[in-house]
Amino acid sequence: MRVKAVLGTGLAVLTGLVLVLLLGQAERPSGSNYVPEYGPVTELRGAARHCEEEALVPGDSGALNLLVGTHGRPTPDLTVTVTAQGRGLVSRGRLPSGEREGRVVIPIDPIDETVPGARVCIRTGPGGRTVLYGRGGNVRLAWLRPGSESRLAMLSTVAHRFGLAKLNPFGPWLLAVVALVMALAWFLALRLVVREVGS
């Protein structure tokens, strides 16, 4: 009985932690350029600009999540513009100066439809040095959807994207199948522990 009580308490605590995690607010990623942040790519001194060519900006984007370094100083004014050939200016956003270095979120005018072959430019205001991170000359661009929602509310979106895996016979139900298999494995493992330790 003592083993069952300990396992029951552990499962209750684990369930509570999962619920807290799922009900917490989270950023809403809409996509990225899949560039890892291996190290510094460029350093902008004073009022300067860095542009990414042929970028794919996903639809339903309303902000850009960017990793910046400022050598310990507050961030300068940061401006993002998204342009496309034949369309001109698609979106623009600005983050006033004074943020701490690290991850910053620059709000932009919402983009409804995916923009292929876009030119994304990051401009810095005067003063200081600003480091942008990525790999191979490309800065990582991580786009966010406007607003925020709980991780629980995002499960349907996560399940849909999880189901896009290759050689997937379950379609959008792949995440649910994986969760059921893991739950079954946990159940069998706990049953074995109760049988062996409790005997």
BAGU-946779 format. One record per atom (N, C-alpha, C): x, y, z; residue in three letters. Coordinates in steps of 0.02 Angstrom, whole numbers, padded with zeros to 5 digits, always signed. Each point is the difference from the previous one (the first is absolute). Layout:
N
XYZALA/...
end
This chain:
199
+00041-00060+00000MET/-00041+00060+00000MET/+00043+00063+00000MET/+00059-00004+00035ARG/+00043+00058+00003ARG/+00026+00018-00069ARG/+00017-00051-00040VAL/+00026+00012-00068VAL/-00054+00033-00042VAL/-00062-00024+00005LYS/-00054+00029-00039LYS/-00013+00073+00020LYS/+00006+00014+00065ALA/-00011+00068+00023ALA/+00054+00047-00027ALA/+00063-00022+00001VAL/+00054+00041-00026VAL/-00009+00012-00074VAL/-00016-00053-00037LEU/-00010+00007-00072LEU/-00061+00045-00016LEU/-00053-00008+00039GLY/-00059+00041-00010GLY/+00014+00074+00012GLY/+00039+00013+00054THR/+00018+00070+00014THR/+00044+00029-00055THR/+00047-00041-00023GLY/+00043+00023-00055GLY/-00039+00015-00063GLY/-00047-00043-00017LEU/-00041+00011-00059LEU/-00043+00063+00007LEU/-00027+00011+00060ALA/-00041+00059+00012ALA/+00042+00064-00008ALA/+00061+00000+00027VAL/+00044+00058-00006VAL/+00018+00011-00074VAL/+00016-00054-00035LEU/+00018+00005-00071LEU/-00058+00027-00041LEU/-00061-00025+00015THR/-00059+00025-00035THR/-00011+00074+00012THR/+00010+00022+00063GLY/-00008+00070+00016GLY/+00051+00044-00036GLY/+00062-00023-00005LEU/+00052+00038-00035LEU/-00016+00006-00075LEU/-00025-00056-00029VAL/-00018+00002-00071VAL/-00057+00049-00012VAL/-00049+00001+00045LEU/-00056+00046-00008LEU/+00023+00073+00006LEU/+00044+00013+00048VAL/+00027+00068+00007VAL/+00037+00021-00063VAL/+00039-00047-00028LEU/+00037+00015-00061LEU/-00046+00013-00059LEU/-00053-00041-00006LEU/-00045+00007-00057LEU/-00043+00062+00005LEU/-00019+00020+00061LEU/-00043+00058+00008LEU/+00038+00066+00001LEU/+00067-00003+00002GLY/+00040+00060+00000GLY/+00000+00032-00069GLY/+00012+00066-00002GLN/+00003+00036-00063GLN/+00065-00014-00036GLN/-00004-00002-00066ALA/+00059-00015-00040ALA/+00001+00043-00063ALA/+00060+00011-00027GLU/+00004+00034-00064GLU/-00030-00044-00054GLU/-00023+00031-00053ARG/-00034-00036-00053ARG/+00043+00002-00064ARG/+00046-00047-00008PRO/+00042+00001-00059PRO/-00040-00013-00064PRO/+00016+00038-00052SER/-00032-00013-00065SER/+00050-00031-00048SER/+00065+00001+00016GLY/+00050-00030-00041GLY/+00067+00035+00007GLY/+00051-00027-00033SER/+00066+00030+00002SER/+00037-00017-00065SER/+00061+00026-00006ASN/+00041-00016-00058ASN/+00046-00059+00013ASN/-00010-00034+00057TYR/+00037-00061+00018TYR/+00075+00010+00004TYR/+00022+00060+00014VAL/+00071+00014+00008VAL/+00017-00007+00075VAL/+00045-00044+00019PRO/+00018-00006+00070PRO/+00043+00059+00023PRO/-00003+00015+00063GLU/+00038+00056+00028GLU/+00066-00025+00026GLU/+00046-00018-00046TYR/+00064-00027+00019TYR/+00049+00053+00025TYR/-00009+00062-00022GLY/+00046+00052+00021GLY/-00015+00066-00034GLY/+00041+00050+00013PRO/-00011+00066-00031PRO/+00006-00003-00076PRO/-00044+00035-00034VAL/+00001+00004-00073VAL/+00025+00068-00023VAL/-00025+00051+00033THR/+00020+00068-00019THR/-00005+00046+00061THR/+00038+00054-00001GLU/-00004+00050+00052GLU/-00015+00067-00033GLU/-00056+00029+00020LEU/-00022+00064-00026LEU/+00024+00056+00046LEU/+00037+00046-00027ARG/+00028+00054+00040ARG/-00040+00064-00012ARG/-00029+00026+00053GLY/-00041+00060-00007GLY/-00061-00012-00043GLY/-00019+00049-00039ALA/-00057-00007-00045ALA/+00022-00040-00061ALA/-00022-00062-00004ALA/+00021-00044-00054ALA/-00058-00047-00018ALA/+00014-00044-00049ARG/-00053-00044-00025ARG/+00029-00067-00021ARG/-00039-00053+00013HIS/+00016-00067-00025HIS/-00062-00028-00033HIS/+00007-00027-00060CYS/-00059-00026-00037CYS/+00010-00074-00016CYS/-00054-00037+00005GLU/-00003-00070-00020GLU/-00039-00004-00065GLU/+00031-00028-00051GLU/-00032-00005-00065GLU/-00036-00067-00008GLU/-00050+00000-00044GLU/-00037-00062-00017GLU/-00026-00035+00062GLU/-00026+00037+00047ALA/-00027-00029+00062ALA/-00073-00020-00011ALA/-00020-00052+00035LEU/-00070-00021-00001LEU/-00032+00023+00065LEU/-00046+00048-00005VAL/-00033+00026+00059VAL/-00069-00033+00004VAL/-00012-00041+00052PRO/-00063-00037+00004PRO/-00060+00046+00012PRO/-00057-00022-00025GLY/-00061+00038+00012GLY/-00019-00002+00074GLY/-00043+00046+00019ASP/-00022+00007+00070ASP/+00058+00019+00046ASP/+00048+00038-00026SER/+00056+00023+00042SER/-00015+00071+00023SER/+00016+00013+00064GLY/-00012+00066+00027GLY/+00058+00026+00041GLY/+00056-00038+00002ALA/+00058+00022+00038ALA/+00061-00041-00022ALA/+00059+00027+00013LEU/+00062-00034-00014LEU/+00039-00010+00065LEU/+00016-00063+00015ASN/+00040-00017+00058ASN/+00073-00002-00021ASN/+00041+00042+00030LEU/+00068+00008-00023LEU/+00048-00002+00059LEU/+00057-00033-00010LEU/+00052-00001+00052LEU/+00051+00054-00017LEU/+00010+00046+00047VAL/+00047+00055-00012VAL/+00048+00006+00060VAL/+00060+00021-00015GLY/+00050+00014+00051GLY/+00022+00072-00005GLY/+00009+00032+00057THR/+00019+00071+00000THR/+00059+00014+00047THR/+00038-00053+00016HIS/+00058+00008+00044HIS/-00021+00030+00068HIS/-00057-00022+00024GLY/-00023+00020+00066GLY/-00037+00066+00003GLY/-00006+00035-00055ARG/-00035+00064-00001ARG/-00073-00010-00021ARG/-00044+00048+00013PRO/-00070-00005-00023PRO/-00002-00002-00076PRO/-00051-00033-00026THR/-00006-00006-00073THR/-00017+00068-00031THR/+00023+00011-00061PRO/-00019+00061-00035PRO/-00070-00007-00029PRO/-00023+00051-00033ASP/-00063-00004-00036ASP/+00007-00053-00055ASP/-00048-00048-00003LEU/+00003-00054-00050LEU/-00061+00004-00045LEU/+00013+00001-00065THR/-00054+00004-00049THR/+00005-00059-00049THR/-00056-00030-00016VAL/-00003-00056-00047VAL/-00045+00019-00058VAL/+00024-00011-00062THR/-00042+00010-00058THR/-00001-00064-00042THR/-00058-00016-00027VAL/-00008-00058-00044VAL/-00025+00027-00067VAL/+00039-00011-00052THR/-00020+00021-00067THR/+00002-00060-00047THR/-00038+00004-00054ALA/-00002-00053-00050ALA/-00004+00030-00069ALA/+00032-00032-00047GLN/+00000+00025-00069GLN/-00071+00001-00028GLN/-00018+00056-00027GLY/-00067+00008-00028GLY/-00053+00021+00050GLY/+00018-00001+00065ARG/-00047+00019+00052ARG/+00024+00059+00041ARG/+00065+00014-00003GLY/+00027+00054+00040GLY/+00002-00018+00073GLY/-00016+00049+00043LEU/+00001-00011+00072LEU/-00059-00044+00021LEU/+00015-00057+00030VAL/-00051-00047+00023VAL/-00017+00012+00074VAL/+00052+00012+00040SER/-00011+00010+00071SER/+00059+00039+00029SER/-00014+00032+00057ARG/+00052+00039+00034ARG/-00014-00002+00074ARG/+00053+00002+00040GLY/-00009+00001+00072GLY/+00060+00032+00035GLY/-00011+00019+00062ARG/+00053+00036+00036ARG/-00003-00017+00074ARG/+00060-00008+00029LEU/+00007-00010+00072LEU/+00042+00058+00026LEU/-00027+00042+00044PRO/+00038+00057+00026PRO/+00062-00024+00038PRO/+00048+00044+00006SER/+00062-00016+00035SER/-00013-00010+00074SER/+00050-00031+00034GLY/-00004-00007+00072GLY/-00012-00070+00025GLY/-00005-00050-00044GLU/-00010-00069+00022GLU/+00067-00030+00021GLU/-00003-00056+00037ARG/+00061-00036+00019ARG/+00021-00044-00059ARG/+00066-00010-00007GLU/+00023-00044-00054GLU/-00025-00071+00013GLU/-00005-00038-00054GLY/-00028-00067+00004GLY/-00057-00006-00051GLY/-00051-00037+00017ARG/-00056-00008-00046ARG/-00047+00060+00006ARG/-00015+00029-00058VAL/-00047+00055-00002VAL/-00055-00018-00050VAL/-00059+00027+00012VAL/-00056-00011-00045VAL/-00019+00067-00031VAL/+00006+00004-00066ILE/-00015+00062-00036ILE/-00068-00007-00033ILE/-00051+00036+00023PRO/-00066-00005-00031PRO/+00001+00030-00070PRO/-00036-00032-00046ILE/-00005+00025-00069ILE/-00073+00003-00020ILE/-00014+00035-00054ASP/-00068+00000-00028ASP/-00017-00072-00020ASP/-00058-00026+00020PRO/-00017-00070-00015PRO/+00005-00017-00074PRO/+00027-00059-00014ILE/+00006-00026-00068ILE/-00050-00057-00007ILE/-00049+00008-00042ASP/-00053-00051-00006ASP/+00021-00061-00041ASP/+00034+00012-00056GLU/+00018-00055-00044GLU/+00076-00008-00002GLU/+00022-00062-00010THR/+00071-00015-00004THR/+00033+00039-00058THR/+00059+00029+00015VAL/+00036+00040-00049VAL/+00064-00036-00019VAL/+00004-00031-00059PRO/+00062-00032-00021PRO/+00047+00051-00032PRO/+00065-00014+00003GLY/+00048+00044-00031GLY/+00002+00070+00027GLY/-00014+00007+00064ALA/-00003+00067+00030ALA/+00070+00024+00019ALA/+00005+00065+00007ARG/+00062+00032+00025ARG/-00015+00028+00069ARG/+00033-00028+00050VAL/-00011+00020+00070VAL/+00061+00040+00023VAL/-00011+00062+00018CYS/+00055+00044+00022CYS/-00009+00019+00073CYS/+00055-00004+00036ILE/+00002+00020+00071ILE/+00044+00061+00005ILE/-00028+00054+00025ARG/+00036+00063+00006ARG/+00009+00017+00073ARG/+00058+00026+00016THR/+00014+00022+00069THR/+00006+00076+00002THR/-00021+00028+00055GLY/+00006+00072+00010GLY/+00071+00018+00019GLY/+00014+00064+00006PRO/+00068+00023+00016PRO/+00022-00021+00070PRO/+00065-00010+00007GLY/+00028-00014+00066GLY/+00012-00074+00012GLY/+00060-00016+00021GLY/+00014-00069+00021GLY/+00014-00047-00058GLY/+00010-00063+00020ARG/+00012-00054-00048ARG/-00050-00056+00013ARG/-00030-00025-00054THR/-00052-00050+00006THR/+00020-00063-00039THR/+00003-00057+00035VAL/+00020-00063-00030VAL/-00062-00041-00016VAL/-00003-00026-00061LEU/-00055-00045-00020LEU/+00028-00070-00009LEU/-00040-00051+00017TYR/+00025-00068+00004TYR/-00033-00046-00052TYR/+00037-00051-00020GLY/-00025-00048-00048GLY/+00056-00046-00021GLY/+00004-00015-00066ARG/+00053-00043-00026ARG/+00011+00015-00074ARG/+00064-00003-00020GLY/+00017+00005-00071GLY/-00021+00065-00033GLY/+00001+00054+00037GLY/-00019+00064-00030GLY/-00074+00016+00003GLY/-00040-00048+00024ASN/-00073+00010+00005ASN/-00021+00007+00073ASN/-00041+00049+00013VAL/-00027+00012+00067VAL/-00063-00042+00009VAL/-00008-00029+00059ARG/-00061-00038+00013ARG/-00059+00048+00007ARG/-00053-00014-00037LEU/-00062+00038+00003LEU/-00056-00046+00025LEU/-00024+00012+00059ALA/-00054-00040+00029ALA/-00062+00043+00005ALA/-00051-00019-00037TRP/-00061+00040-00004TRP/-00053-00025+00048TRP/-00037+00048+00028LEU/-00053-00016+00049LEU/-00067+00024-00025LEU/-00052-00036+00018ARG/-00068+00023-00014ARG/-00019+00054+00051ARG/-00046+00044-00017PRO/-00020+00053+00047PRO/-00032-00029+00062PRO/+00007+00035+00056GLY/-00033-00019+00062GLY/+00033-00058+00034GLY/-00035-00029+00048SER/+00025-00058+00036SER/-00058-00045+00018SER/+00016-00063+00016GLU/-00051-00048+00020GLU/+00033-00054+00041GLU/-00039-00041+00034SER/+00028-00053+00040SER/+00028-00055-00044SER/+00045-00039+00028ARG/+00028-00056-00038ARG/-00054-00052-00014ARG/-00050-00004+00044LEU/-00055-00047-00011LEU/-00039+00019-00062LEU/-00012+00065-00009ALA/-00036+00024-00058ALA/+00039-00010-00064ALA/+00067-00008+00006MET/+00042-00008-00059MET/+00008-00073-00019MET/-00029-00047+00037LEU/+00011-00071-00013LEU/-00023-00020-00070LEU/-00056+00028-00023SER/-00025-00019-00066SER/+00049+00021-00054SER/+00029+00060+00007THR/+00050+00023-00048THR/+00063-00042+00002THR/+00022-00017+00061VAL/+00060-00042+00007VAL/-00013-00070-00029VAL/-00059-00027+00013ALA/-00017-00066-00027ALA/+00000+00000-00076ALA/-00027+00054-00029HIS/-00002+00005-00073HIS/+00071+00001-00029HIS/+00044+00040+00030ARG/+00069+00005-00026ARG/+00039-00064+00014ARG/-00014-00031+00056PHE/+00033-00063+00018PHE/-00020-00054-00051PHE/-00061+00004-00025GLY/-00024-00049-00048GLY/+00027+00008-00069GLY/+00039+00053-00012LEU/+00029+00011-00066LEU/+00063-00041-00011LEU/+00018-00042+00048ALA/+00061-00040-00006ALA/-00006-00049-00059ALA/+00058-00016-00029LYS/+00000-00047-00055LYS/-00017-00071+00024LYS/-00025-00040-00045LEU/-00017-00070+00015LEU/-00046-00004+00061LEU/-00049+00043+00002ASN/-00048+00002+00055ASN/-00067-00029-00021ASN/-00017-00061+00024PRO/-00064-00030-00020PRO/-00060+00025+00039PRO/+00012+00042+00052PHE/-00055+00021+00044PHE/-00025+00070-00014PHE/+00033+00037-00045GLY/-00022+00067-00016GLY/+00004+00046+00060GLY/-00051+00042+00010PRO/+00001+00047+00057PRO/-00007-00033+00068PRO/-00014-00065+00001TRP/-00008-00037+00063TRP/+00066-00028+00026TRP/+00056+00015-00034LEU/+00064-00029+00020LEU/+00019+00018+00071LEU/-00010+00063+00020LEU/+00018+00021+00068LEU/-00041-00037+00052LEU/-00065-00010-00015ALA/-00043-00036+00047ALA/+00022-00073+00006ALA/+00020-00031-00056VAL/+00023-00069+00002VAL/+00064-00006+00041VAL/+00046+00046-00010VAL/+00063+00000+00038VAL/-00015+00008+00074VAL/-00046+00045+00018ALA/-00017+00011+00070ALA/-00031-00063+00031ALA/-00043-00034-00038LEU/-00030-00062+00025LEU/+00052-00055+00010LEU/+00047-00006-00046VAL/+00053-00050+00007VAL/+00042+00015+00062VAL/+00017+00064+00011MET/+00039+00018+00058MET/-00038-00013+00065MET/-00065+00016+00000ALA/-00041-00013+00059ALA/-00004-00075+00015ALA/-00006-00041-00053LEU/-00002-00072+00010LEU/+00066-00026+00027LEU/+00056+00028-00024ALA/+00066-00020+00024ALA/+00008+00018+00074ALA/-00023+00059+00019TRP/+00002+00021+00071TRP/-00043-00047+00043TRP/-00059-00016-00024PHE/-00045-00044+00037PHE/+00032-00068+00012PHE/+00029-00029-00053LEU/+00031-00066+00007LEU/+00061+00002+00046LEU/+00038+00055-00004ALA/+00059+00007+00044ALA/-00021+00006+00073ALA/-00051+00040+00014LEU/-00024+00008+00069LEU/-00029-00064+00026LEU/-00035-00036-00043ARG/-00030-00064+00020ARG/+00055-00050+00019ARG/+00055+00000-00039LEU/+00056-00044+00015LEU/+00033+00019+00066LEU/+00007+00066+00012VAL/+00030+00022+00064VAL/-00042-00022+00059VAL/-00066+00009-00005VAL/-00045-00020+00054VAL/+00005-00075+00012VAL/+00003-00038-00055ARG/+00002-00073+00007ARG/+00065-00024+00032ARG/+00057+00031-00022GLU/+00065-00024+00025GLU/+00016+00027+00070GLU/-00012+00064+00011VAL/+00017+00030+00064VAL/-00052-00016+00053VAL/-00062-00002-00022GLY/-00054-00012+00048GLY/-00007-00072+00021GLY/+00033-00047-00036SER/-00007-00070+00017SER/+00047-00020+00058SER/
end
